[in-house]
Amino acid sequence: MNNKELKNKLTPMQLNVTQNNGTEPPFQNEYWDNEDDGIYVDIISGKPLFSSTDKYDAGCGWPSFTKGIDEEELLEKKDMSHGMIRTEVRSKEADSHLGHVFPDGPGPTKLRYCINSAALRFIPKEKLEEEGYAQYKDIFK
């Protein structure tokens, strides 16, 4: 998608986050406290990225996940901006900035994917088939 198409499709916040490595405010974004069952897809490409079954409340104010649906769709890059050394997470298909991954999460992976809501679109489990994501229904059985 070119810049003009992106500007027509995305809100200013979505554009800033995905294209300019921006960050939305904590606790003031669409999915930080979403507890519904479903999957989170890349706002630009529609590729499935995360599942609500791997989402948890990390207390940081952004949606946090222990892992991705398909690790191949998540790219990690060293990020040395803002005087910190972090690992940025980008979507493979659209090369969108999603957020960062930290080694302070729960469970066996100990990972916390801290992701901007503005980079995601939520598909409730009841609408997976209708939205073309029927193959992900088994996640919720």
DSSP file (Angstrom, degrees, kcal/mol; ACC not computed):
  #  RESIDUE AA STRUCTURE BP1 BP2  ACC     N-H-->O    O-->H-N    N-H-->O    O-->H-N    TCO  KAPPA ALPHA  PHI   PSI    X-CA   Y-CA   Z-CA
    1    1 A M              0   0    0      0, 0.0     2,-0.1     0, 0.0    43,-0.0   0.000 360.0 360.0 360.0 134.5    0.0    0.0    0.0
    2    2 A N     >  -     0   0    0      1,-0.1     4,-2.5     4,-0.0     5,-0.2  -0.334 360.0 -98.0 -84.0 172.4    1.4    3.4   -0.9
    3    3 A N  H  > S+     0   0    0      1,-0.2     4,-2.5     2,-0.2     5,-0.2   0.859 122.4  52.3 -59.4 -39.1    1.4    6.4    1.5
    4    4 A K  H  > S+     0   0    0      2,-0.2     4,-1.6     1,-0.2    -1,-0.2   0.926 110.9  47.2 -64.7 -43.9   -1.7    8.0    0.0
    5    5 A E  H  > S+     0   0    0      1,-0.2     4,-1.8     2,-0.2    -2,-0.2   0.906 112.3  50.6 -62.6 -41.7   -3.7    4.7    0.4
    6    6 A L  H  X S+     0   0    0     -4,-2.5     4,-3.0     1,-0.2    -2,-0.2   0.912 107.8  52.4 -63.0 -42.1   -2.4    4.4    4.0
    7    7 A K  H  < S+     0   0    0     -4,-2.5    -1,-0.2     1,-0.2    -2,-0.2   0.834 112.4  46.3 -63.5 -32.0   -3.5    7.9    4.8
    8    8 A N  H  < S+     0   0    0     -4,-1.6    -1,-0.2    -5,-0.2    -2,-0.2   0.794 119.3  39.8 -77.9 -29.1   -7.0    7.2    3.5
    9    9 A K  H  < S+     0   0    0     -4,-1.8     2,-0.2    -5,-0.1    -2,-0.2   0.832 110.1  58.6 -89.4 -35.7   -7.3    3.8    5.3
   10   10 A L  S  < S-     0   0    0     -4,-3.0    34,-0.0    -5,-0.2     0, 0.0  -0.628  76.8-118.8-103.9 153.8   -5.7    4.6    8.7
   11   11 A T     >  -     0   0    0     -2,-0.2     4,-2.7   107,-0.1     5,-0.2  -0.397  41.5-102.2 -73.6 163.6   -6.4    7.1   11.5
   12   12 A P  H  > S+     0   0    0      0, 0.0     4,-2.5     0, 0.0     5,-0.2   0.890 125.2  49.4 -55.7 -39.1   -3.6    9.6   12.2
   13   13 A M  H  > S+     0   0    0      2,-0.2     4,-2.7     1,-0.2     5,-0.2   0.929 111.0  48.5 -66.4 -44.8   -2.6    7.5   15.3
   14   14 A Q  H  > S+     0   0    0      1,-0.2     4,-2.5     2,-0.2     5,-0.3   0.907 113.5  48.2 -60.6 -41.9   -2.6    4.2   13.3
   15   15 A L  H  X>S+     0   0    0     -4,-2.7     4,-2.4     2,-0.2     5,-0.6   0.928 112.7  47.6 -63.9 -46.4   -0.4    5.9   10.7
   16   16 A N  H  X5S+     0   0    0     -4,-2.5     6,-1.9    -5,-0.2     4,-1.5   0.920 116.0  43.9 -62.6 -45.3    2.0    7.4   13.2
   17   17 A V  H  X5S+     0   0    0     -4,-2.7     4,-0.6     4,-0.2    -2,-0.2   0.965 121.5  36.2 -65.2 -53.1    2.4    4.1   15.1
   18   18 A T  H  <5S+     0   0    0     -4,-2.5    79,-1.9    -5,-0.2    -2,-0.2   0.844 130.6  27.5 -74.8 -33.9    2.7    1.7   12.1
   19   19 A Q  H  <5S+     0   0    0     -4,-2.4    -3,-0.2    -5,-0.3    -1,-0.2   0.720 128.8  35.8-102.7 -24.2    4.7    4.0    9.7
   20   20 A N  H  <<S-     0   0    0     -4,-1.5    -3,-0.2    -5,-0.6    -2,-0.1   0.182 104.8-112.0-116.8  15.9    6.7    6.3   12.1
   21   21 A N     <  +     0   0    0     -4,-0.6    -4,-0.2     1,-0.1    -3,-0.2   0.832  62.8 163.4  57.6  34.3    7.4    3.9   14.9
   22   22 A G        -     0   0    0     -6,-1.9     2,-0.4    -5,-0.2    -1,-0.1  -0.157  31.9-137.8 -76.6 174.3    5.1    5.9   17.2
   23   23 A T        -     0   0    0     95,-0.0    76,-0.1     3,-0.0    75,-0.0  -0.999   9.8-138.4-136.3 132.7    3.6    4.9   20.5
   24   24 A E        -     0   0    0     -2,-0.4     5,-0.1     1,-0.1    93,-0.0  -0.460  41.7 -82.8 -83.0 162.4    0.1    5.4   21.6
   25   25 A P    >   -     0   0    0      0, 0.0     3,-1.2     0, 0.0    -1,-0.1  -0.381  48.3-109.5 -66.2 140.7   -0.7    6.5   25.2
   26   26 A P  T 3  S+     0   0    0      0, 0.0    36,-0.2     0, 0.0    35,-0.2  -0.403 100.0  10.8 -67.1 148.3   -0.8    3.7   27.8
   27   27 A F  T 3  S+     0   0    0     34,-2.2    35,-0.1     1,-0.1    34,-0.1   0.509 114.8  82.7  62.1   6.4   -4.3    2.9   29.2
   28   28 A Q  S <  S+     0   0    0     -3,-1.2     2,-0.3    33,-0.3    -1,-0.1  -0.281  70.7  94.1-131.5  46.9   -5.8    5.1   26.5
   29   29 A N  S >  S-     0   0    0     32,-0.2     3,-0.5    -5,-0.1     4,-0.3  -0.922  81.6-104.8-139.0 163.4   -5.9    2.7   23.6
   30   30 A E  T 3  S+     0   0    0     -2,-0.3     3,-0.2     1,-0.2    -1,-0.0   0.798 106.9  26.1 -62.7 -38.1   -8.5    0.4   22.2
   31   31 A Y  T >  S+     0   0    0      1,-0.1     3,-1.5     2,-0.1    -1,-0.2   0.433  81.0 104.7-113.8   2.4   -7.4   -3.0   23.3
   32   32 A W  T <  S+     0   0    0     -3,-0.5    32,-0.2     1,-0.3    29,-0.2   0.840 101.3  24.7 -56.7 -32.8   -5.3   -2.7   26.4
   33   33 A D  T 3  S+     0   0    0     -4,-0.3     2,-0.4    -3,-0.2    -1,-0.3   0.151  87.5 134.4-117.6  19.3   -8.2   -4.0   28.6
   34   34 A N    <   +     0   0    0     -3,-1.5    -3,-0.1     1,-0.1    -4,-0.0  -0.562  24.2 175.1 -70.9 125.0  -10.0   -6.1   26.0
   35   35 A E        +     0   0    0     -2,-0.4    -1,-0.1     2,-0.1     2,-0.1   0.273  36.9 119.5-113.7   8.4  -11.0   -9.4   27.5
   36   36 A D        -     0   0    0      1,-0.1     2,-0.3    88,-0.0    -2,-0.0  -0.396  69.2-108.1 -73.9 152.4  -13.0  -10.8   24.6
   37   37 A D  S    S+     0   0    0     -2,-0.1    88,-2.6    14,-0.0    89,-0.3  -0.646  70.7  86.0 -80.4 135.2  -12.0  -14.0   22.8
   38   38 A G  E     -A  124   0A   0     -2,-0.3    14,-2.8    86,-0.3     2,-0.3  -0.977  69.2 -76.3 165.3-169.5  -10.6  -13.5   19.3
   39   39 A I  E     -AB 123  51A   0     84,-2.1    84,-3.2    -2,-0.3     2,-0.5  -0.851  26.7-135.0-120.1 157.7   -7.5  -12.8   17.3
   40   40 A Y  E     -AB 122  50A   0     10,-3.3     9,-2.9    -2,-0.3    10,-2.0  -0.950  25.6-169.6-112.5 126.0   -5.6   -9.6   16.6
   41   41 A V  E     -AB 121  48A   0     80,-3.0    80,-2.0    -2,-0.5     2,-0.2  -0.781  35.4 -86.3-115.8 158.8   -4.5   -9.0   13.0
   42   42 A D  E  >  -A  120   0A   0      5,-2.6     4,-1.9    -2,-0.3    78,-0.2  -0.448  34.8-136.7 -61.2 127.6   -2.2   -6.5   11.4
   43   43 A I  T  4 S+     0   0    0     76,-2.3    -1,-0.2    -2,-0.2    77,-0.1   0.752 100.0  35.8 -60.9 -25.7   -4.2   -3.3   10.7
   44   44 A I  T  4 S+     0   0    0     75,-0.3    -1,-0.2     3,-0.1    76,-0.1   0.908 129.8  24.3 -95.3 -53.5   -2.6   -3.0    7.2
   45   45 A S  T  4 S-     0   0    0      2,-0.1    -2,-0.2     1,-0.0    -1,-0.0   0.727  89.1-132.1 -88.6 -22.4   -2.1   -6.5    5.9
   46   46 A G     <  +     0   0    0     -4,-1.9    -3,-0.1     1,-0.3     3,-0.0   0.492  52.1 152.0  81.1   2.5   -4.8   -8.4    7.8
   47   47 A K        -     0   0    0     -6,-0.1    -5,-2.6     1,-0.1    -1,-0.3  -0.476  53.4-109.3 -68.1 133.7   -2.3  -11.1    8.8
   48   48 A P  E     +B   41   0A   0      0, 0.0    22,-0.3     0, 0.0    -7,-0.2  -0.444  47.3 162.7 -64.4 132.3   -3.1  -12.8   12.1
   49   49 A L  E     +     0   0A   0     -9,-2.9    20,-2.8     1,-0.4    21,-0.4   0.739  53.9  12.8-118.6 -45.4   -0.5  -11.8   14.7
   50   50 A F  E     -B   40   0A   0    -10,-2.0   -10,-3.3    18,-0.3    -1,-0.4  -0.937  56.5-141.7-140.2 157.9   -1.8  -12.6   18.2
   51   51 A S  E >   -B   39   0A   0     16,-0.4     3,-1.7    -2,-0.3   -12,-0.2  -0.905  23.6-127.2-118.8 148.2   -4.6  -14.5   20.0
   52   52 A S  G >  S+     0   0    0    -14,-2.8     3,-1.2    -2,-0.3   -13,-0.1   0.746 108.2  70.4 -62.9 -22.3   -6.6  -13.5   23.1
   53   53 A T  G 3  S+     0   0    0    -15,-0.3    -1,-0.3     1,-0.3   -14,-0.1   0.713 104.2  40.9 -68.6 -17.8   -5.6  -16.9   24.5
   54   54 A D  G <  S+     0   0    0     -3,-1.7    12,-2.3    13,-0.1    13,-0.3   0.243  95.4 105.9-109.8   9.6   -2.0  -15.6   24.8
   55   55 A K  E <   +C   65   0B   0     -3,-1.2     2,-0.3    10,-0.2    10,-0.2  -0.673  42.3 166.7 -91.3 144.2   -3.0  -12.1   26.0
   56   56 A Y  E     -C   64   0B   0      8,-2.3     2,-1.0    -2,-0.3     8,-0.7  -0.972  43.2 -97.8-150.1 164.7   -2.6  -11.0   29.7
   57   57 A D        +     0   0    0     -2,-0.3   -24,-0.1     1,-0.2     8,-0.0  -0.758  36.3 172.3 -89.4 104.1   -2.6   -7.9   31.8
   58   58 A A        -     0   0    0     -2,-1.0    -1,-0.2     4,-0.4     7,-0.0   0.480  47.4-121.7 -88.4  -3.8    1.0   -6.9   32.2
   59   59 A G  S    S+     0   0    0      3,-0.1    -2,-0.1    -3,-0.1    -1,-0.0   0.600  84.6 111.4  76.2  10.6   -0.1   -3.6   33.9
   60   60 A C  S    S-     0   0    0      2,-0.3    -1,-0.1   -28,-0.1    -3,-0.0   0.613  86.5-114.9 -94.9 -13.8    1.7   -1.6   31.3
   61   61 A G  S    S+     0   0    0      1,-0.3   -34,-2.2   -35,-0.2   -33,-0.3   0.500  86.1  86.9  93.6   3.5   -1.3   -0.1   29.6
   62   62 A W  S    S-     0   0    0    -36,-0.2    -4,-0.4   -30,-0.2    -1,-0.3  -0.917  93.0 -84.2-127.2 157.1   -0.9   -1.7   26.2
   63   63 A P        -     0   0    0      0, 0.0    52,-2.6     0, 0.0     2,-0.4  -0.416  50.2-162.5 -59.3 132.9   -2.1   -5.2   25.0
   64   64 A S  E     -CD  56 114B   0     -8,-0.7    -8,-2.3    50,-0.2     2,-0.3  -0.969  10.1-176.5-125.5 139.0    0.5   -7.7   26.1
   65   65 A F  E     -CD  55 113B   0     48,-1.6    48,-3.2    -2,-0.4   -10,-0.2  -0.936  28.8-142.7-132.9 151.4    0.9  -11.3   24.7
   66   66 A T  S    S-     0   0    0    -12,-2.3    45,-0.3    -2,-0.3     2,-0.3   0.708  85.1  -9.4 -85.4 -21.7    3.2  -14.2   25.6
   67   67 A K  S    S-     0   0    0    -13,-0.3   -16,-0.4   -16,-0.2    -1,-0.2  -0.980  71.3-101.7-164.3 167.7    3.6  -15.2   22.0
   68   68 A G        -     0   0    0     -2,-0.3     3,-0.3   -18,-0.1   -18,-0.3  -0.556  28.3-120.7 -92.8 163.3    2.4  -14.7   18.4
   69   69 A I  S    S+     0   0    0    -20,-2.8     2,-0.4     1,-0.3   -19,-0.1   0.929 109.2  14.8 -65.0 -46.1    0.0  -16.9   16.5
   70   70 A D    >   -     0   0    0    -21,-0.4     3,-2.4   -22,-0.3     4,-0.3  -0.914  69.7-159.2-134.0 103.8    2.7  -17.4   13.8
   71   71 A E  G >  S+     0   0    0     -2,-0.4     3,-1.3    -3,-0.3    -1,-0.1   0.747  89.8  69.8 -56.8 -24.3    6.2  -16.4   14.9
   72   72 A E  G 3  S+     0   0    0      1,-0.3    -1,-0.3    -3,-0.1    -3,-0.0   0.751  93.5  57.0 -65.3 -23.4    7.1  -16.1   11.2
   73   73 A E  G <  S+     0   0    0     -3,-2.4    19,-2.6   -25,-0.1     2,-0.6   0.545  95.3  77.4 -85.2  -7.5    4.9  -13.1   10.9
   74   74 A L  E <   -E   91   0B   0     -3,-1.3     2,-0.4    -4,-0.3    17,-0.2  -0.912  63.1-165.6-109.8 121.7    6.8  -11.2   13.6
   75   75 A L  E     -E   90   0B   0     15,-3.4    15,-2.8    -2,-0.6     2,-0.4  -0.847   7.2-151.0-103.6 141.0   10.1   -9.6   12.9
   76   76 A E  E     +E   89   0B   0     -2,-0.4     2,-0.3    13,-0.2    13,-0.2  -0.932  16.5 176.8-114.6 135.8   12.4   -8.4   15.6
   77   77 A K  E     -E   88   0B   0     11,-2.1    11,-3.1    -2,-0.4     2,-0.2  -0.984  36.3-105.2-135.9 144.8   14.9   -5.6   15.3
   78   78 A K  E     -E   87   0B   0     -2,-0.3     2,-0.5     9,-0.2     9,-0.2  -0.524  35.8-163.5 -67.8 133.0   17.3   -3.9   17.7
   79   79 A D  E     +E   86   0B   0      7,-3.1     7,-3.0    -2,-0.2    -1,-0.0  -0.973  20.9 170.1-125.7 116.0   15.9   -0.5   18.7
   80   80 A M    >   +     0   0    0     -2,-0.5     3,-0.6     5,-0.2     5,-0.1   0.100  37.8 126.7-111.4  21.1   18.2    2.0   20.3
   81   81 A S  G >   +     0   0    0      1,-0.2     3,-1.7     2,-0.2    -2,-0.1  -0.310  63.5  25.7 -75.3 162.3   15.9    5.0   20.2
   82   82 A H  G 3  S-     0   0    0      1,-0.3    -1,-0.2    -2,-0.0     3,-0.1   0.744 129.5 -68.8  58.5  28.2   15.0    7.1   23.2
   83   83 A G  G <  S+     0   0    0     -3,-0.6     2,-0.3     1,-0.2    -1,-0.3   0.715 110.6 106.8  68.6  21.0   18.3    6.3   25.0
   84   84 A M    <   -     0   0    0     -3,-1.7     2,-0.6    -4,-0.0    -1,-0.2  -0.884  66.8-132.5-127.1 158.5   17.2    2.6   25.5
   85   85 A I        +     0   0    0     -2,-0.3     2,-0.3    -5,-0.1    -5,-0.2  -0.958  45.9 150.0-110.5 114.4   18.2   -0.7   24.0
   86   86 A R  E     -E   79   0B   0     -7,-3.0    -7,-3.1    -2,-0.6     2,-0.6  -0.819  48.2-111.1-135.0 172.3   15.0   -2.6   23.2
   87   87 A T  E     -EF  78 101B   0     14,-0.6    14,-2.3    -2,-0.3    -9,-0.2  -0.941  31.8-149.8-111.9 112.3   13.7   -5.2   20.7
   88   88 A E  E     -EF  77 100B   0    -11,-3.1   -11,-2.1    -2,-0.6     2,-0.5  -0.505   4.5-144.6 -77.1 146.1   11.2   -3.7   18.3
   89   89 A V  E     +EF  76  99B   0     10,-2.7     9,-2.8   -13,-0.2    10,-1.5  -0.968  21.9 176.8-113.9 128.0    8.5   -6.0   16.8
   90   90 A R  E     -EF  75  97B   0    -15,-2.8   -15,-3.4    -2,-0.5     2,-0.3  -0.903  33.5-109.1-125.4 154.6    7.4   -5.4   13.2
   91   91 A S  E  >  -E   74   0B   0      5,-2.1     4,-1.3    -2,-0.3   -17,-0.2  -0.676  22.1-143.4 -82.8 139.2    4.9   -7.3   11.0
   92   92 A K  T  4 S+     0   0    0    -19,-2.6    -1,-0.1    -2,-0.3   -18,-0.1   0.947  93.5  45.0 -67.3 -49.8    6.6   -9.2    8.3
   93   93 A E  T  4 S+     0   0    0    -20,-0.2    -1,-0.1     1,-0.2   -19,-0.0   0.936 129.7  20.9 -64.1 -51.1    4.0   -8.7    5.5
   94   94 A A  T  4 S-     0   0    0      2,-0.1    -1,-0.2   -47,-0.0    -2,-0.2   0.537  93.1-131.1 -98.3  -7.7    3.4   -4.9    5.9
   95   95 A D     <  +     0   0    0     -4,-1.3     2,-0.3     1,-0.2    -3,-0.2   0.860  49.7 164.0  55.8  37.7    6.6   -4.0    7.8
   96   96 A S        -     0   0    0     -5,-0.2    -5,-2.1    23,-0.1     2,-0.5  -0.617  45.1-115.5 -83.8 142.8    4.5   -2.1   10.3
   97   97 A H  E     +F   90   0B   0    -79,-1.9    -7,-0.2    -2,-0.3   -77,-0.1  -0.684  39.3 171.1 -72.3 126.9    5.8   -1.1   13.7
   98   98 A L  E     -     0   0B   0     -9,-2.8    18,-3.1    -2,-0.5     2,-0.3   0.787  46.3 -91.0-105.2 -42.7    3.8   -3.1   16.2
   99   99 A G  E     -FG  89 115B   0    -10,-1.5   -10,-2.7    16,-0.2    -1,-0.3  -0.924  51.3 -59.2 163.5-140.6    5.6   -2.5   19.5
  100  100 A H  E     -FG  88 114B   0     14,-2.4    14,-2.9    -2,-0.3     2,-0.4  -0.942  28.7-135.9-139.3 159.2    8.4   -4.2   21.5
  101  101 A V  E     -FG  87 113B   0    -14,-2.3   -14,-0.6    -2,-0.3    12,-0.2  -0.965  21.9-170.7-118.2 137.2    9.1   -7.5   23.1
  102  102 A F  E     - G   0 112B   0     10,-2.0    10,-2.3    -2,-0.4     3,-0.4  -0.904  29.8-127.8-126.1 152.2   10.7   -7.8   26.6
  103  103 A P  S    S+     0   0    0      0, 0.0     8,-0.2     0, 0.0    10,-0.0  -0.045  89.6  86.9 -89.4  33.9   12.1  -10.8   28.5
  104  104 A D        +     0   0    0      8,-0.1     7,-0.2    -2,-0.1     6,-0.1   0.037  61.0 116.7-121.1  26.3    9.9  -10.1   31.6
  105  105 A G        -     0   0    0      5,-2.3     7,-0.2    -3,-0.4     2,-0.1  -0.270  63.3 -97.3 -89.8 177.4    6.7  -12.0   30.7
  106  106 A P  S  > S+     0   0    0      0, 0.0     4,-1.1     0, 0.0     5,-0.4  -0.247  74.2  26.3 -85.3 175.5    5.0  -15.0   32.4
  107  107 A G  T  4 S-     0   0    0      1,-0.2     3,-0.3     2,-0.2    -2,-0.0  -0.002 108.6 -38.9  71.6-170.1    5.2  -18.7   31.5
  108  108 A P  T  4 S+     0   0    0      0, 0.0    -1,-0.2     0, 0.0    -3,-0.0   0.801 135.3  48.8 -65.5 -30.6    7.8  -20.8   29.8
  109  109 A T  T  4 S-     0   0    0     -3,-0.3    -2,-0.2     2,-0.1     3,-0.1   0.800  84.9-152.9 -80.5 -26.7    8.7  -18.2   27.2
  110  110 A K     <  +     0   0    0     -4,-1.1    -5,-2.3    -3,-0.3     2,-0.3   0.713  48.5 138.6  59.7  21.8    9.1  -15.3   29.7
  111  111 A L        -     0   0    0     -5,-0.4     2,-0.4   -45,-0.3    -1,-0.2  -0.736  40.4-165.7-100.7 147.3    8.3  -13.0   26.8
  112  112 A R  E     - G   0 102B   0    -10,-2.3   -10,-2.0    -2,-0.3     2,-1.0  -0.911   5.9-161.0-130.1 103.8    6.0   -9.9   26.9
  113  113 A Y  E     -DG  65 101B   0    -48,-3.2   -48,-1.6    -2,-0.4     2,-0.8  -0.771  10.0-163.9 -82.8 106.7    5.0   -8.7   23.5
  114  114 A C  E     -DG  64 100B   0    -14,-2.9   -14,-2.4    -2,-1.0     2,-0.4  -0.846  17.9-176.5 -97.4 106.4    3.9   -5.1   24.3
  115  115 A I  E     - G   0  99B   0    -52,-2.6     2,-0.3    -2,-0.8   -16,-0.2  -0.843  28.4-118.8-118.8 139.6    1.9   -4.1   21.3
  116  116 A N    >   -     0   0    0    -18,-3.1     3,-1.5    -2,-0.4     4,-0.2  -0.586  15.4-142.8 -72.9 129.3    0.2   -0.8   20.2
  117  117 A S  G >  S+     0   0    0     -2,-0.3     3,-2.1     1,-0.3    -1,-0.1   0.850  99.5  67.6 -57.0 -34.4   -3.6   -1.2   19.7
  118  118 A A  G 3  S+     0   0    0      1,-0.3    -1,-0.3   -20,-0.1  -100,-0.2   0.666  96.3  54.0 -64.2 -16.2   -3.3    1.2   16.8
  119  119 A A  G <  S+     0   0    0     -3,-1.5   -76,-2.3   -21,-0.2   -75,-0.3   0.461 106.6  67.2 -92.5  -2.4   -1.3   -1.5   14.9
  120  120 A L  E <   -A   42   0A   0     -3,-2.1     2,-0.4   -78,-0.2   -78,-0.2  -0.776  57.8-157.0-122.3 158.9   -4.0   -4.1   15.3
  121  121 A R  E     -A   41   0A   0    -80,-2.0   -80,-3.0    -2,-0.3     2,-0.4  -0.996  24.8-137.1-129.2 131.9   -7.6   -5.0   14.4
  122  122 A F  E     -A   40   0A   0     -2,-0.4   -82,-0.2   -82,-0.2   -84,-0.0  -0.747  12.6-165.4 -93.3 132.0   -9.5   -7.3   16.7
  123  123 A I  E     -A   39   0A   0    -84,-3.2   -84,-2.1    -2,-0.4     5,-0.1  -0.951  20.8-135.1-114.5 109.1  -11.6  -10.1   15.2
  124  124 A P  E >   -A   38   0A   0      0, 0.0     3,-2.1     0, 0.0     4,-0.4  -0.295  21.7-116.1 -61.7 148.1  -14.0  -11.6   17.8
  125  125 A K  G >  S+     0   0    0    -88,-2.6     3,-1.0     1,-0.3     4,-0.4   0.813 115.1  61.2 -57.2 -30.4  -14.1  -15.4   17.7
  126  126 A E  G 3  S+     0   0    0    -89,-0.3    -1,-0.3     1,-0.2     4,-0.3   0.711 109.4  42.1 -68.3 -19.6  -17.8  -15.2   16.7
  127  127 A K  G <> S+     0   0    0     -3,-2.1     4,-2.1     1,-0.1    -1,-0.2   0.308  81.5 103.2-110.3   8.0  -16.8  -13.4   13.5
  128  128 A L  T <4>S+     0   0    0     -3,-1.0     5,-3.7    -4,-0.4     4,-0.4   0.925  86.0  43.2 -58.3 -46.7  -13.7  -15.4   12.5
  129  129 A E  T >45S+     0   0    0     -4,-0.4     3,-1.5     4,-0.3     5,-0.3   0.948 114.4  49.2 -64.6 -48.9  -15.5  -17.4    9.8
  130  130 A E  T 345S+     0   0    0      1,-0.3    -1,-0.2    -4,-0.3    -2,-0.2   0.804 112.2  49.3 -61.4 -30.8  -17.3  -14.3    8.4
  131  131 A E  T 3<5S-     0   0    0     -4,-2.1    -1,-0.3     0, 0.0    -2,-0.2   0.435 123.2-102.0 -90.4  -0.5  -14.1  -12.3    8.3
  132  132 A G  T < 5S+     0   0    0     -3,-1.5    -3,-0.2    -4,-0.4     3,-0.2   0.698  95.9 106.2  90.9  20.0  -12.1  -15.1    6.5
  133  133 A Y    > < +     0   0    0     -5,-3.7     3,-2.2    -6,-0.2    -4,-0.3  -0.097  28.7 133.7-120.8  33.9  -10.2  -16.4    9.5
  134  134 A A  G >   +     0   0    0     -6,-0.3     3,-2.1    -5,-0.3     4,-0.3   0.805  63.1  69.6 -56.1 -32.6  -12.2  -19.7   10.0
  135  135 A Q  G 3  S+     0   0    0      1,-0.3     3,-0.3    -3,-0.2    -1,-0.3   0.639  93.8  58.5 -64.3 -11.8   -8.9  -21.7   10.4
  136  136 A Y  G X  S+     0   0    0     -3,-2.2     3,-1.1     1,-0.2     4,-0.3   0.403  76.4  92.7 -97.7   2.1   -8.3  -20.0   13.7
  137  137 A K  G X  S+     0   0    0     -3,-2.1     3,-1.7     1,-0.2    -1,-0.2   0.835  74.6  67.3 -62.6 -32.2  -11.5  -21.1   15.4
  138  138 A D  G >  S+     0   0    0     -3,-0.3     3,-1.6    -4,-0.3    -1,-0.2   0.730  83.4  73.8 -63.3 -21.7   -9.8  -24.2   16.8
  139  139 A I  G <  S+     0   0    0     -3,-1.1    -1,-0.3     1,-0.3    -2,-0.2   0.819  98.0  48.6 -58.2 -29.6   -7.7  -21.9   19.1
  140  140 A F  G <         0   0    0     -3,-1.7    -1,-0.3    -4,-0.3    -2,-0.2   0.171 360.0 360.0-103.2  17.5  -10.8  -21.4   21.2
  141  141 A K    <         0   0    0     -3,-1.6    -1,-0.2    -4,-0.0    -2,-0.1   0.434 360.0 360.0 -94.0 360.0  -12.0  -25.0   21.6
